[in-house]
Amino acid sequence: MIDLHYVATANGLKIVIALEEMDLPYTVTDYPLFEGKHLTREFRQLNPNNKLPVIVDTEPAFGGGPLPVFETGAILIYLAEKSGKFLPADPRQRMVALQWLVWQVAGHGPMNGQAHHFIRYAPEGQDYGIQRYRKEVLRLLNVLEYRLSESEYLTSEYSVADMAVWPWVQGSSLIDVDVAAFPAVNRWSETILQRPAVIRAISGEKTAVPDHYMQKRAKLTPEQWSNTFGDKMHGAATLK
Ligand SMILES: N[C@@H](CCC(=O)N[C@@H](CS)C(=O)NCC(=O)O)C(=O)O
């Protein structure tokens, strides 16, 4: 069994999509965004970085008791290896998939995350940050467009790399980016949207993204701000 410690965001959705695609049994514990339920000593035992999502494999194939895994890139590789699915067996294609997966978690995800931060959450008047990260998101969409113009998926077949990139692309309109301007990305995005496992993930009772997470300009209480971007969040890194 996989216990998924979940938040209904792009990073969380990557893992539900993978679990659904791989047909692995899982439980979901939801951590409402902005509430800071994961900013505890106990949660640090699962992820010393106090971020979501995290999985715990209660019965890893190699024994040794329950195994927590954090960082979505590592989680996706772990699940692909456990299920034997969605990471190509061919070594050359496997390397292609791993490159795009690392591209997502090391660049595409963080740049989109910063764009969401400056456009949707930061106090008004952050023009430089907005310009910088929005332009970088557009640059990365051009990179995706280039790749998806020559290949149906990021590698020769649908893989965990596509599962990592796709949820972030779905959030583009929230940062005033129109994916329709990127025809190959749009074609790829629509194809993935029709996959039954993806439909189950995005519409699941426990996993669908709630409407109030989708506000273009979020209004957080001081406590929610502290949990998400302020003292409470930073303080979690010093919990012993
Ligand atoms: N690089 C991490 C990013 C994880 C991350 O930033 N998660 C966000 C949700 S998308 C989170 O935990 N936010 C709450 C917080 O920062 O306290 C990964 O890929 O797992």
Ligand as a Chemical Component Dictionary entry (heavy atoms), coordinates in Angstrom:
data_LIG
# 
_chem_comp.id                   LIG 
_chem_comp.type                 NON-POLYMER 
_chem_comp.pdbx_formal_charge   0 
_chem_comp.three_letter_code    LIG 
# 
loop_
_chem_comp_atom.comp_id 
_chem_comp_atom.atom_id 
_chem_comp_atom.alt_atom_id 
_chem_comp_atom.type_symbol 
_chem_comp_atom.charge 
_chem_comp_atom.model_Cartn_x 
_chem_comp_atom.model_Cartn_y 
_chem_comp_atom.model_Cartn_z 
_chem_comp_atom.pdbx_ordinal 
LIG N1  N1  N 0 10.482 20.250 -5.141 1  
LIG C1  C1  C 0 9.352  19.808 -4.366 2  
LIG C2  C2  C 0 8.339  20.921 -4.261 3  
LIG C3  C3  C 0 7.324  20.633 -3.180 4  
LIG C4  C4  C 0 6.483  21.851 -2.853 5  
LIG O1  O1  O 0 6.931  23.007 -2.958 6  
LIG N2  N2  N 0 5.263  21.592 -2.412 7  
LIG C5  C5  C 0 4.348  22.655 -2.057 8  
LIG C6  C6  C 0 2.975  22.336 -2.601 9  
LIG S1  S1  S 0 2.992  22.318 -4.341 10 
LIG C7  C7  C 0 4.217  22.747 -0.558 11 
LIG O2  O2  O 0 4.503  21.825 0.165  12 
LIG N3  N3  N 0 3.721  23.905 -0.103 13 
LIG C8  C8  C 0 3.489  24.138 1.281  14 
LIG C9  C9  C 0 4.678  24.764 1.964  15 
LIG O3  O3  O 0 5.600  25.253 1.284  16 
LIG O4  O4  O 0 4.714  24.783 3.191  17 
LIG C10 C10 C 0 8.745  18.566 -5.028 18 
LIG O5  O5  O 0 8.832  18.433 -6.255 19 
LIG O6  O6  O 0 8.219  17.689 -4.298 20 
# 
loop_
_chem_comp_bond.comp_id 
_chem_comp_bond.atom_id_1 
_chem_comp_bond.atom_id_2 
_chem_comp_bond.value_order 
_chem_comp_bond.pdbx_ordinal 
LIG N1  C1  SING 1  
LIG C1  C2  SING 2  
LIG C1  C10 SING 3  
LIG C2  C3  SING 4  
LIG C3  C4  SING 5  
LIG C4  O1  DOUB 6  
LIG C4  N2  SING 7  
LIG N2  C5  SING 8  
LIG C5  C6  SING 9  
LIG C5  C7  SING 10 
LIG C6  S1  SING 11 
LIG C7  O2  DOUB 12 
LIG C7  N3  SING 13 
LIG N3  C8  SING 14 
LIG C8  C9  SING 15 
LIG C9  O3  DOUB 16 
LIG C9  O4  SING 17 
LIG C10 O5  DOUB 18 
LIG C10 O6  SING 19 
# 
